[in-house]
Amino acid sequence: MSLRDTAKGIAIRAGVLTVGGVVVGAWLFSVAAKAASGLVKTFAALFLLAVGAGVATWEVKKVQRRLAL
């Protein structure tokens, strides 16, 4: 076993680990992006629901004040 063989083995292992790291990193990023997309959609829906509830409450209060007079 020579120094060249050792260096070649280290280079091959480093290459395999690099490719594996890129693949796993891309997969994790994909999963995280999908989760974030779902959370953004959920928060947007909740915000719109809250705005709608606020407008409905405001309208009901307006009608109640008009009927109370």
N, C-alpha and C positions, 0 to 999 in steps of 0.2 A: 504494500500500500504506500503510495507516494503522496506528496503534498498536493500534486495536481488532482489525484483521485479524491482526496479529502475536500478540496476546494470545489470540485465538480459536484460532489454530493451535497455540500452546503448550498450551492447555487440552485440545485434542483429542488431541494427542500424549501428554500426561500421562495422560489417561483411558485411552487404548489401552494404554499401558505398565502402568498399574495393573491393568487387567483381565488382561492377559497375565501379569503377575507373580503375580496371585492364582491363575490357572489352572495355571501351571507349578509354583507352590509347593504347591498342593493335590495335583498329580500326584506330585511328589517325596515329599511326606509319605505318600501312599498307598503308594508303592513302599517307602519306608523302614519303614512299619508292617508291611507284608507280610514284609519281610526279618526284622524283629525278631520277628514272630510265629513264623516258621520257626526262628529261632535259639532262642527260648524253648522251643519244642516239642522241638528237638534236645537242648538241655541237660537238660530234664526227663526225656527218655527215657534219656539217658546216666546221670543221677543214679539213676533207678530200676534200671537195669542194674547199676550199681555196688553199690547196696544189696542187690540180689538175689545178686550174686556174693559179697558179704561174708557174707550169711546162709548161703549154700551152703558157703562155706569154713569157717565156724564149725561148721556141722553135721558136715561131713566130719572136722574136727579132733576134735570131740566123740566121734564114732564110733571114730576111730583110737585115742583115749585109752582108750575103754571096751574095745576089743579087745586093747590092749597089756597090760591087767592080767590 
